[in-house]
Amino acid sequence: MKNSKKCTAVLGIICALLAAAASYYTIVFNDSRFIVPMELSGYVFRVQDLPMVVSGIFLGLYVLYLFLLLVRAIAAKKRQEESTRSARAVNPKLGFLGIIGFAGFFGFWTYSLDKTIFPFMFFMFFGFFGFFYEGKMSQAFMDERYQENKLKAHMVADKIALGIIFLALLVLGQGKLMGNLEYTLIALTIAISLAVALGMFLYGYLLYHYDHDEPLDESGE
């Protein structure tokens, strides 16, 4: 494990150094190509582009490597949960990552600047506020009641999120919003991002809610 972490760190440093060296080279000797905005539709390769191309390939492979490590870690965590019959360990402080969702408002600025709408997708991070609730269930024993509550929370959260996405597609898919296709795309991106965030948040909240609400005793009704 330690060797794997060390290898990952070393590869990250190498990729960062390659990117820095390639950026310096292209700024000094290659008219800052790939650094400043350029029209890729008319792009013609030249030998001076090799440092940036190679560093970009290495960086892309490193990101893919990190993604594969993340998938493997998630799979290993899931197997551990199944073997130990306990919920995954989640730090409630991860809920503060939901603050990143406010970065979605930068989309209004970037759209007015250069028509970029990518930041709107950051609204999905609002769903990370659900970690506040999931963290309270960290390493809880997954008995039959917990499994039922988990399934119920997933079903309700997914149903609401998919319902919002369905309505957004139904309404916005009929035509231009305010006579502008770009506004329609922006509204659809925001709606889907917020629906995904709501689904993530509701899962953590509902699981905590179901697990801590004691069922009514029939004799007390």
VENUR-V926350 format. One record per backbone hydrogen bond with DSSP energy under -1.0 kcal/mol. CO is the residue of the C=O (numbers start at 1). NH is the residue of the N-H. If there is no record, write none. Layout:
# VENUR-V926350
co=<CO | CO>
nh=<NH | NH>
This chain:
# VENUR-V926350
co=<1 | 2 | 3 | 4 | 5 | 6 | 7 | 8 | 9 | 10 | 11 | 12 | 13 | 14 | 15 | 16 | 17 | 18 | 19 | 20 | 21 | 22 | 23 | 24 | 25 | 26 | 30 | 32 | 32 | 40 | 46 | 47 | 49 | 50 | 51 | 52 | 53 | 54 | 55 | 56 | 57 | 58 | 59 | 60 | 61 | 62 | 63 | 64 | 65 | 66 | 67 | 68 | 69 | 70 | 71 | 72 | 73 | 74 | 75 | 76 | 77 | 78 | 79 | 80 | 81 | 85 | 91 | 92 | 93 | 94 | 95 | 96 | 97 | 98 | 99 | 100 | 101 | 102 | 103 | 104 | 105 | 106 | 107 | 108 | 109 | 110 | 110 | 111 | 117 | 118 | 119 | 120 | 121 | 122 | 123 | 124 | 125 | 126 | 127 | 128 | 129 | 130 | 131 | 134 | 135 | 137 | 140 | 141 | 143 | 144 | 145 | 146 | 147 | 148 | 149 | 150 | 151 | 152 | 153 | 154 | 155 | 156 | 157 | 158 | 159 | 160 | 161 | 162 | 163 | 164 | 165 | 166 | 167 | 168 | 169 | 177 | 180 | 181 | 182 | 183 | 184 | 185 | 186 | 187 | 188 | 189 | 190 | 191 | 192 | 193 | 194 | 195 | 196 | 197 | 198 | 199 | 200 | 201 | 202 | 203 | 204 | 205 | 206 | 207 | 208 | 209 | 217 | 218>
nh=<5 | 6 | 7 | 8 | 9 | 10 | 11 | 12 | 13 | 14 | 15 | 16 | 17 | 18 | 19 | 20 | 21 | 22 | 23 | 24 | 25 | 26 | 27 | 28 | 29 | 32 | 33 | 35 | 36 | 43 | 49 | 50 | 53 | 54 | 55 | 56 | 57 | 58 | 59 | 60 | 61 | 62 | 63 | 64 | 65 | 66 | 67 | 68 | 69 | 70 | 71 | 72 | 73 | 74 | 75 | 76 | 77 | 78 | 79 | 80 | 81 | 82 | 83 | 84 | 85 | 142 | 94 | 95 | 96 | 97 | 98 | 99 | 100 | 101 | 102 | 103 | 104 | 105 | 106 | 107 | 108 | 110 | 111 | 112 | 113 | 114 | 116 | 115 | 120 | 121 | 122 | 123 | 124 | 125 | 126 | 127 | 128 | 129 | 130 | 131 | 132 | 134 | 135 | 137 | 138 | 140 | 87 | 143 | 147 | 148 | 149 | 150 | 151 | 152 | 153 | 154 | 155 | 156 | 157 | 158 | 159 | 160 | 161 | 162 | 163 | 164 | 165 | 166 | 167 | 168 | 169 | 170 | 171 | 172 | 173 | 180 | 184 | 185 | 186 | 187 | 188 | 189 | 190 | 191 | 192 | 193 | 194 | 195 | 196 | 197 | 198 | 199 | 200 | 201 | 202 | 203 | 204 | 205 | 206 | 207 | 208 | 209 | 210 | 211 | 212 | 213 | 220 | 221>
